[in-house]
Amino acid sequence: MLFFAVQAFTLGAGTLEDIAAALQVGNARELAKHFDSNVDITVYNKEEMYSKTQAEMVIKDFFSKHSPVSFKVIHKGASSQGSEYAIGTLVTSSGSFRTYIYIKQKGSAYLVQEIRFEKD
């Protein structure tokens, strides 16, 4: 049984909801649509800066090893400078990951600057 919970966000509401939905189903391509030209990705304490294309491949590889079962936002916040973050739990076939998502407004769009997956 899949469990899906996405809460509304203030400024980047559609963006963070779309990101959460992509995490829920393990869709790296949909997630990458919201990436900035460079994205900081951390998996298991290994932090790297990737181009948008590379980042999509890294996330796709992560999802192939850890197939998502559910994603739930547990905390969110925003700054007056046009950035937002969400912290959630990604339950996968191989365990749970505390997931951090940081987005920033660039023009009229909100783009992912950083994603972290930390084993729970």
N, C-alpha and C positions, 0 to 999 in steps of 0.2 A: 504494500500500500504506500502510495506516495503522499507526502505531506508538503504543502506549499503555503508559505506565508510571506507576503510582501507588504510592507507598510508604506504609506504615502510619505513622500519627502517634500520639502518646501520648494526650493528653487529648481532642482534637477529632477523633479518628480518622475517624469516619463523615463528619463535616462536611468536612474537607479532602479526603477521597477523593471525596465528592460534588462538591465545587467543581472538583477536577481533572478529573473525568469531564465536567462541564458545559463546561469550557474545551476539552477534547478534541474535543467535537462542536459547539462554537459555540452552545450553548443558553443564551441570555441569561435566559430565564424560569426555568430550573432554577437557574442561578447566583444570580439575584435572590432566590430563596427563602432564601438564607443571608445576605442583606444586613441590616445594622442599619438603623435608621430614617434615618440619614444615612451616606453612604459617600464617602470621598475617592478620586477616580479620577484617575489621571495617564495621559495618552496623549501621546507625543511631547513631553514636558516641559511640557505644559499641565495644570496641576493645578487641580481644582475639587471642591468639596463638593456632593454631590447628594442629594436625597431618594431613598428606596428606589425609587420609581417612575421618577424621572428617571434614576437610575443604570442601571436596567434598559434604558431607551431608549438611553443612551449606549453601553452594552455591545453592544446589538443593532446599533447603527449601526457600531460598530467591527468586529463580526463580519461585517457585510455588505460591508465594504470589505476585510477581511482574513480570508478564510475559513479557519478552522483545519484543519490537516492532522494535527498531532500535538501532544501536550503531555507533557513529561517533568519531573518534580520532580528538581532537582539538589542542593538543600540544604533543610534544615528545622531548626526549633528551637522552643523553648518557654521561657516564663518561669514562675517560681513564682507570679506574680500572675494566672495564668489566661489568658495570651495565647500565641498560636503564630503562626509565620510559615512560609511556604514560598517558595522561589525556584525558578523553573523556566524552561524554554524552550518557548515557544509557536511552533511552525512553522506559518506560514500560506501562503496562495496568493501573498502579496506579500512574503514574507521572514520572518525569525525575530524574535521579541520576547522579551527577558528579562522575565519576569513575576514580580512580587512580590505576595504575598497575605498580609495581616495579619488575623488573627481574634482576637476576645476573647470570653471567657466572660461571658454576661449571663444570670444565673439558671442554668437547666439547659442553655441553648443556647449554641452558639458562633456568633458572627455576624461577618461581614466588616466590617471597619472601613476597610480600604484595599486598593485594587488598583492596581498600576502596570504599564504596558506600555511598555517602552523598546526601541527598535529596536536589534537586535544588529549 
